[in-house]
Amino acid sequence: MENFMMLLIPALMLLLLIRVIMLPIRIAWKLLINSACGFLCLWLLNWISGFTGIMFPINAVTAAIAGSLGLPGIGLLALAQGIL
């Protein structure tokens, strides 16, 4: 029983350490995927801008906003562009 505990505690500590290390990587990966989707949406909107008249600058900030917030984020970008 004593040998089992001597193996169990370090194994649990290692699993906890891996979980703590993987959390920021998982968040960064999700932000990257969402930004790529936002970039694609902004690119499609700019591609059809001849019909809609809406043109957005494509950069890291606008792609992250559109990717993270989705359609409300694009509306927010349109509102900010109208005000500014």
C-alpha positions in Angstrom: 0.0 0.0 0.0 2.9 2.3 0.8 4.5 1.8 -2.6 1.1 2.5 -4.3 0.9 5.9 -2.6 4.5 6.7 -3.4 3.6 6.2 -7.1 0.1 7.7 -7.0 1.0 11.1 -5.6 3.7 12.0 -8.1 1.5 10.7 -11.0 -1.3 13.0 -9.8 1.1 15.9 -9.5 2.3 15.3 -13.0 -1.2 15.2 -14.4 -2.0 18.5 -12.6 1.1 20.1 -14.0 0.3 19.0 -17.5 -3.3 20.3 -17.2 -2.0 23.7 -15.9 0.5 23.9 -18.8 -2.1 22.9 -21.5 -4.7 25.5 -20.5 -3.0 28.5 -22.1 -2.1 26.5 -25.1 -5.8 25.5 -25.5 -6.9 29.1 -25.2 -4.4 30.3 -27.7 -5.4 27.6 -30.2 -9.1 28.5 -29.8 -8.3 32.2 -30.4 -6.2 31.3 -33.5 -9.1 29.2 -35.0 -11.7 31.9 -34.2 -9.4 34.6 -35.7 -9.0 32.6 -38.9 -12.8 32.2 -39.1 -13.2 36.0 -38.6 -10.6 36.7 -41.3 -12.5 34.5 -43.7 -15.8 36.2 -42.9 -14.2 39.7 -43.3 -12.6 38.6 -46.6 -16.0 37.4 -47.9 -17.6 40.6 -46.9 -14.9 42.6 -48.6 -15.3 40.4 -51.7 -18.9 41.3 -52.0 -18.5 44.9 -51.0 -19.5 46.0 -54.5 -23.0 44.9 -53.8 -23.2 45.9 -50.1 -20.9 48.9 -49.9 -19.4 47.7 -46.7 -15.6 47.5 -46.6 -13.7 46.4 -43.5 -9.9 46.6 -43.1 -8.5 43.2 -42.4 -5.9 43.0 -39.7 -5.3 40.9 -36.5 -7.6 43.1 -34.3 -10.6 43.1 -36.7 -10.2 39.4 -37.4 -10.1 38.6 -33.7 -13.2 40.7 -33.0 -15.1 39.1 -35.8 -14.0 35.6 -34.9 -14.6 35.9 -31.2 -17.9 37.8 -31.3 -19.3 36.4 -34.5 -22.1 38.3 -36.3 -22.5 40.8 -33.4 -18.7 41.5 -33.7 -19.1 42.3 -37.4 -22.0 44.6 -36.5 -19.8 46.2 -33.8 -17.1 46.8 -36.5 -19.7 48.3 -38.8 -20.9 50.6 -36.0 -17.4 51.7 -35.1 -16.6 52.3 -38.8 -19.7 54.4 -39.1 -18.9 56.5 -36.0 -15.3 57.0 -36.8 
